[in-house]
Amino acid sequence: MKDYYELFVQLSLIYCKKEDYSCSKKVKAHNAAQNKLLKLQNELIKNKNYDIMLSLLDHEDDHVALNAAMMCLKANVHNRQARLIIERIYTSSKDELLRFSADMILHGI
């Protein structure tokens, strides 16, 4: 049986920082992780693993929490909690790219 929580966290933590986008190896690793994460998200939604989704929203790393929030919105579950996470990241994250992503999500809601 897959450990969905741990796999989601591991994939979410493979990301590019602003200065990494000039390194094709890091970009490729990021893109591969995002493709796997999308498949994992679809599997979690299909299997209605809403309890895992909720626990991922509380993860200490904002990359994980933001990915979890986007997944919850896509699944139309835990919408209030997901929006609060996105708003928190938008207003308080020190990571410029995360704030930008949160901003784009909020304007798309």
C-alpha positions in Angstrom: 0.0 0.0 0.0 1.3 3.5 -0.9 2.1 5.9 1.8 0.2 8.8 0.1 1.1 11.3 2.8 4.9 10.7 2.6 5.0 10.5 -1.2 3.0 13.8 -1.5 5.4 15.5 0.9 8.5 14.1 -0.9 7.3 15.2 -4.3 6.2 18.7 -3.1 9.6 19.3 -1.7 11.3 18.9 -5.1 10.9 22.4 -6.4 12.9 25.2 -8.0 14.0 28.3 -6.1 14.1 31.5 -8.1 17.9 31.0 -8.7 17.4 27.4 -9.8 15.6 28.1 -13.1 18.9 28.5 -14.9 19.9 24.9 -14.1 18.3 22.5 -16.6 18.9 19.5 -14.3 17.0 21.1 -11.4 14.2 22.2 -13.7 13.8 18.7 -15.1 13.7 17.2 -11.6 11.1 19.8 -10.6 9.0 19.1 -13.7 9.2 15.3 -13.2 8.1 15.7 -9.6 5.2 17.9 -10.5 4.0 15.4 -13.1 4.1 12.6 -10.5 2.4 14.9 -8.0 -0.4 15.6 -10.4 -1.0 11.8 -10.9 -0.9 11.3 -7.1 -3.4 14.1 -6.5 -5.8 12.6 -9.1 -5.4 9.2 -7.4 -6.1 10.8 -3.9 -9.2 12.6 -5.3 -10.5 9.5 -7.1 -10.1 7.4 -4.0 -11.7 10.1 -1.8 -8.7 10.2 0.6 -10.1 13.4 2.2 -8.5 12.7 5.6 -5.0 12.6 4.0 -5.8 15.8 2.1 -6.8 17.5 5.4 -3.6 16.4 7.2 -1.5 17.7 4.3 -3.0 21.1 4.7 -1.4 21.3 8.2 2.1 20.4 7.0 4.8 22.8 8.3 6.3 23.4 4.8 4.4 25.9 2.7 5.2 24.1 -0.5 3.4 21.0 0.7 0.5 23.0 2.2 0.0 25.0 -1.0 0.0 21.9 -3.1 -2.5 20.3 -0.7 -4.7 23.4 -0.7 -4.8 23.4 -4.5 -5.7 19.7 -4.5 -8.5 20.3 -2.0 -9.9 23.1 -4.1 -9.8 20.8 -7.2 -11.6 18.1 -5.2 -14.0 20.6 -3.7 -13.3 19.5 -0.2 -11.9 21.4 2.8 -12.4 24.6 0.8 -12.4 26.9 3.7 -9.2 25.5 5.2 -7.6 25.4 1.8 -8.4 29.1 1.1 -7.1 30.1 4.6 -3.8 28.3 3.8 -3.4 30.0 0.5 -4.2 33.5 2.0 -1.7 32.9 4.7 1.0 31.9 2.2 0.1 34.9 0.0 0.4 37.4 2.9 3.3 36.0 5.0 5.5 33.7 3.0 9.1 34.9 2.5 9.3 32.9 -0.7 8.5 35.2 -3.6 7.5 32.4 -6.0 5.2 30.8 -3.4 3.5 34.2 -2.8 3.1 34.6 -6.6 1.6 31.1 -6.9 -0.8 31.9 -4.0 -1.8 35.1 -5.6 -2.6 33.4 -8.9 -4.7 30.8 -7.1 -6.6 33.4 -5.2 -7.4 35.4 -8.3 -8.5 32.2 -10.0 -10.9 31.2 -7.2 
